[in-house]
Amino acid sequence: MDYPIGVEMTETYLSYEVQRAAMKLVRDVMLVKPGESVVITADTSTDMRVVDAVMGAAYTIGADPVLIKYPTTGKAFEEPFLPIANAVAAADVWIEFAYYCVMHSPCFQKAIANGARYTCLCGMDTIMLVNTVGRVKYDVLVEFGEYLTRKVQASNEIIVRDANGTNLKAYNQGRKVKHSGQLATKKGYPVMLGGQVSWCPVEETIEGTLVFDAALFPPSEIGLLKEPVRLEFKEGRLTEITGGAQAEVFKKWLASFDDPNMYRLAHYSIGFNPGVRKATGRIVEDERIFGCIEFGIGSQGASLMGAFWDAASHTDGVVSKPTIILDGEVLEENGIYKEETCISFCKKLGIADYE
């Protein structure tokens, strides 16, 4: 949806819609109950209108919300200050709004091990909350995600192609698929914004070319891509990076960690949130562009059920209009779903291209 320029930064912009969406997020997605401790983390880059609405929703439900706000670090996926790390480790529910999230860090792993229900919503502003949660038929979105989870999990050969030069092949060989956008029904399980399923094929089988054309973050200098970044993979490891100035920034950023695990492909993620139709530079939103596929490089979380490894950091890049082929069957072509059941879900979600 397009919005008029000049009003989106006002304190009252979409205020009623934000309140409704915040309650939906807290009550219906994170399943917060009275008496639960809810830790909300934010940095000075966070849209505090969203934070205030979510704090209010949690308190209205009868939970015990605690807000921790700290200076923007400029570094994502790294351990935060000790008081923050200690607080999230003791939370029943942890909602992360900090632009530079700390997912995959030691405190994240401790929080998950202690049973926290976690969600990463870094960069979420009022428009994003309303579009991706408030105005979405969330029950249908979750159902679509369950179907895609089963569909991908039943497949072995995964081919991803794109006119931008992407041509990547891998094999699942029985690997499980994680529905990242499900409801927070499980303790110690990271729940992401609806509209994503994630997995990693057997890492050593991943071969070919991957071209990010929409978004790439971190490093913080990139976000929206002005030009494609081309990556070559051999046995699941990044061997070459080519492109323009942004590709060079990315190349130097990876090298700065001096960590061989930063060159490992960590996951595939299919994006399908109807509230996201183009890249914005906010990676949590961008990796759910309807019809996209996103790839993570670096740390691989245990919940992905892959080989599981730690790395110094993690990054995510987006291919906006892929062709995805599962065991010879075209799931989607140029970002448009072709499989019949997928099409029916797209219609239920009210996607204009399918009506």
C-alpha positions in Angstrom: 0.0 0.0 0.0 1.3 3.5 -0.8 1.2 6.2 1.9 1.2 10.0 1.6 4.6 11.6 2.0 5.0 13.8 5.1 2.6 12.1 7.5 4.2 8.7 8.2 6.6 10.1 10.8 3.9 11.9 12.9 3.2 10.5 16.3 -0.5 9.8 15.5 0.1 8.2 12.0 -1.9 4.9 11.9 -2.2 5.1 15.7 -5.4 3.1 15.9 -4.2 0.5 13.3 -0.9 0.1 15.2 -2.8 -0.6 18.5 -4.8 -3.3 16.9 -1.8 -4.8 15.1 0.2 -4.7 18.4 -2.5 -6.6 20.2 -2.7 -9.1 17.4 1.1 -9.6 17.6 1.2 -10.0 21.4 -2.0 -12.0 21.9 -2.5 -14.0 18.7 1.0 -14.6 17.4 3.3 -14.6 20.5 0.4 -16.1 22.6 1.4 -14.0 25.6 -0.5 -15.0 28.8 -1.2 -13.1 32.1 1.7 -13.3 34.5 4.3 -14.0 31.8 7.5 -11.9 31.7 7.8 -10.1 28.4 11.2 -8.5 27.6 11.2 -6.0 24.7 14.5 -4.9 23.5 15.0 -1.7 21.4 17.8 0.5 20.3 17.8 4.2 19.4 17.0 3.3 15.8 13.7 1.7 16.8 10.3 3.2 16.0 9.1 3.8 19.6 5.5 4.1 18.5 5.6 0.4 17.8 7.4 -0.4 21.1 4.9 1.6 23.1 1.9 -0.1 21.5 3.4 -3.6 22.1 4.2 -2.7 25.7 0.7 -1.5 26.2 -0.8 -4.6 24.6 1.3 -6.9 26.8 0.3 -5.0 29.9 -3.4 -5.0 28.9 -3.3 -8.8 28.6 -2.0 -9.0 32.2 1.7 -9.9 31.4 4.7 -8.2 33.0 6.4 -6.2 30.2 9.9 -4.8 30.6 11.5 -2.5 28.1 15.2 -2.3 27.6 16.4 0.5 25.2 20.1 1.0 24.4 22.3 3.0 22.0 22.4 1.8 18.4 25.5 -0.4 18.1 25.9 -0.6 14.4 26.7 -4.3 14.7 24.2 -7.0 14.1 24.2 -10.6 15.5 26.7 -9.7 18.2 26.5 -10.1 22.0 24.9 -7.1 23.6 25.7 -5.4 26.9 25.6 -7.7 29.9 22.5 -6.3 31.5 20.6 -6.9 28.3 22.0 -10.4 27.9 21.0 -11.3 31.5 17.5 -9.9 31.1 16.6 -11.7 27.9 17.9 -15.0 29.3 15.2 -14.9 32.0 12.3 -13.9 29.8 9.2 -16.0 29.1 8.8 -14.0 25.9 11.4 -11.9 24.1 10.4 -9.5 21.4 13.4 -7.9 19.7 12.8 -4.6 17.9 16.5 -3.4 18.0 17.5 -2.5 14.4 20.8 -4.3 15.0 19.5 -7.6 16.4 21.5 -10.0 18.6 20.0 -13.2 17.3 22.5 -16.1 17.1 24.6 -14.5 19.8 25.4 -16.4 23.1 22.6 -14.6 25.0 20.1 -15.6 22.3 21.2 -19.2 22.6 20.9 -19.1 26.4 17.4 -17.5 26.2 16.2 -20.2 23.8 17.8 -22.9 26.0 15.9 -21.4 28.9 12.6 -21.7 27.1 12.0 -18.2 25.8 9.5 -17.7 23.0 11.5 -15.2 20.8 10.7 -13.2 17.7 13.1 -10.9 15.7 11.3 -7.8 14.4 14.3 -5.6 13.8 13.6 -2.4 11.9 9.8 -2.7 12.3 8.0 0.6 12.1 4.3 1.5 12.1 3.7 0.8 8.4 5.5 -2.5 8.6 3.6 -3.6 11.7 0.2 -2.7 10.2 1.0 -4.2 6.7 2.7 -7.4 7.8 0.6 -8.3 10.9 -2.4 -6.1 11.3 -3.9 -6.3 7.8 -2.9 -9.8 7.0 -5.2 -12.8 7.3 -2.7 -14.4 9.7 -4.5 -17.7 10.1 -4.4 -18.2 6.3 -0.8 -17.1 6.2 0.2 -19.7 8.9 -1.8 -22.4 7.0 0.0 -21.5 3.8 3.3 -21.8 5.6 2.4 -25.2 6.9 1.6 -26.3 3.4 4.9 -25.0 2.0 6.8 -26.7 4.9 5.3 -30.1 4.0 5.9 -29.5 0.2 9.5 -28.6 0.5 10.2 -31.2 3.1 8.8 -33.9 0.8 11.3 -32.8 -1.9 14.9 -33.8 -2.5 16.3 -31.8 -5.5 16.0 -28.1 -5.0 16.8 -25.8 -8.0 16.6 -22.0 -7.7 17.0 -20.0 -10.9 16.5 -16.4 -11.9 17.0 -14.2 -15.0 19.6 -12.3 -12.9 22.0 -15.2 -13.2 21.0 -17.3 -10.2 21.4 -21.0 -10.8 21.7 -23.0 -7.5 21.2 -26.7 -7.0 21.1 -28.7 -3.8 19.6 -31.8 -2.2 17.5 -32.1 0.9 18.1 -35.8 1.5 15.4 -35.9 4.2 16.3 -32.6 5.9 13.5 -31.0 8.0 12.0 -27.7 7.1 11.2 -25.0 9.7 8.1 -22.9 9.5 9.6 -19.7 10.8 6.3 -17.8 10.7 4.2 -20.1 12.8 2.6 -19.1 16.1 4.6 -19.1 19.3 3.3 -22.4 20.7 6.6 -23.9 21.7 9.0 -22.9 24.5 12.6 -22.3 23.4 11.7 -21.7 19.8 12.4 -18.7 17.7 9.3 -17.5 15.9 9.8 -15.1 13.0 7.4 -12.7 11.3 4.7 -14.6 9.4 5.4 -15.4 5.7 8.6 -17.5 5.8 9.7 -21.1 5.8 13.3 -21.9 6.2 15.7 -24.9 5.9 19.1 -25.9 4.7 19.7 -28.6 2.2 22.6 -30.9 3.0 25.3 -28.3 3.0 27.9 -30.2 0.9 25.3 -30.6 -2.0 24.9 -26.8 -2.5 26.5 -25.8 -5.8 26.2 -23.0 -8.2 25.5 -19.3 -8.6 23.4 -17.0 -6.3 22.7 -13.4 -7.2 21.2 -11.1 -4.6 19.1 -8.4 -6.4 16.9 -6.8 -3.8 18.5 -6.5 -0.3 21.5 -7.6 1.7 22.0 -6.9 5.4 24.3 -6.7 7.2 26.7 -4.9 6.6 24.8 -1.8 7.6 26.3 0.1 4.6 24.2 -2.0 2.2 20.5 -2.8 3.0 18.8 -2.0 -0.3 20.8 -3.2 -3.3 21.6 -0.7 -6.1 23.3 -3.4 -8.1 23.4 -7.2 -8.0 25.9 -9.1 -5.8 27.0 -12.4 -7.4 28.1 -15.3 -5.3 29.6 -18.6 -6.3 29.2 -21.7 -4.1 31.1 -24.9 -4.0 29.9 -27.6 -1.6 28.0 -25.1 0.4 30.8 -22.6 0.8 31.1 -19.2 -0.7 34.2 -19.2 -3.0 33.8 -15.9 -5.0 32.0 -12.6 -4.8 31.7 -10.3 -7.8 29.7 -7.2 -8.7 30.1 -3.4 -8.2 30.9 -1.3 -5.2 28.4 -3.0 -2.9 29.8 -6.4 -3.7 33.2 -5.0 -2.6 31.8 -3.7 0.7 30.2 -7.1 1.3 33.5 -8.9 0.4 35.5 -6.8 2.9 32.9 -7.2 5.6 33.0 -11.0 5.4 36.8 -10.9 5.4 36.9 -8.7 8.5 35.8 -11.5 10.7 38.6 -13.9 9.7 36.2 -16.7 10.3 35.8 -19.5 7.7 32.3 -20.2 8.9 31.2 -16.8 7.7 31.5 -18.3 4.1 29.1 -21.1 4.7 25.5 -21.0 3.3 23.3 -21.3 6.4 19.7 -21.4 5.1 17.2 -21.0 2.3 14.0 -19.1 3.2 10.9 -18.8 1.0 9.1 -15.4 1.6 5.4 -15.0 1.2 4.0 -12.2 3.4 1.2 -10.4 1.4 2.1 -7.1 3.1 5.5 -6.9 1.5 5.6 -6.4 -2.3 9.0 -4.7 -2.7 12.3 -4.2 -0.9 12.5 -1.5 1.7 15.9 -1.9 3.2 14.5 -3.5 6.4 15.8 -7.0 6.2 13.0 -8.7 8.3 10.5 -7.2 5.8 12.6 -7.7 2.7 13.1 -11.4 3.3 9.3 -11.9 3.2 8.7 -10.1 -0.1 5.8 -12.1 -1.6 7.3 -14.7 -3.9 11.0 -14.1 -3.0 13.6 -16.5 -1.7 16.2 -15.4 0.8 19.5 -17.0 1.8 21.5 -16.7 5.1 25.2 -16.9 5.2 27.3 -17.3 8.4 25.9 -18.7 11.7 23.3 -21.5 11.4 20.8 -21.8 14.3 20.0 -25.2 15.8 16.3 -24.7 15.1 17.1 -25.0 11.3 18.0 -28.7 11.9 21.0 -28.6 9.6 24.6 -29.2 10.5 24.5 -26.3 13.1 27.5 -24.2 13.6 28.5 -20.9 15.1 30.1 -18.0 13.2 31.2 -14.5 14.1 28.0 -13.1 12.5 25.3 -13.8 10.0 23.9 -12.0 6.9 20.8 -12.3 4.7 20.3 -11.6 1.0 17.2 -11.7 -1.2 16.4 -12.9 -4.7 13.2 -11.1 -5.4 11.6 -13.1 -8.3 13.0 -16.6 -8.4 12.0 -19.7 -10.2 11.9 -22.6 -7.6 11.8 -26.2 -8.9 11.2 -29.1 -6.5 12.0 -32.5 -7.9 11.3 -31.2 -11.4 8.0 -29.5 -10.4 7.8 -25.7 -10.7 6.6 -24.3 -7.4 6.9 -20.7 -8.6 8.2 -19.0 -11.8 9.6 -15.5 -11.8 8.2 -14.9 -8.4 4.7 -16.1 -9.3 3.3 -19.3 -7.7 2.4 -22.0 -10.3 1.4 -25.0 -8.1 -2.3 -25.3 -7.7 -2.6 -25.4 -4.0 -0.3 -22.5 -3.6 -2.4 -20.5 -6.1 -5.5 -21.2 -4.0 -3.7 -19.9 -0.9 -2.7 -16.8 -2.8 -6.3 -16.2 -3.7 -7.4 -16.6 0.0 -4.8 -14.1 1.0 -6.2 -11.6 -1.5 -3.0 -11.3 -3.7 -4.1 -9.2 -6.7 -1.9 -11.2 -9.2 -4.0 -14.3 -8.5 -7.6 -13.0 -8.3 
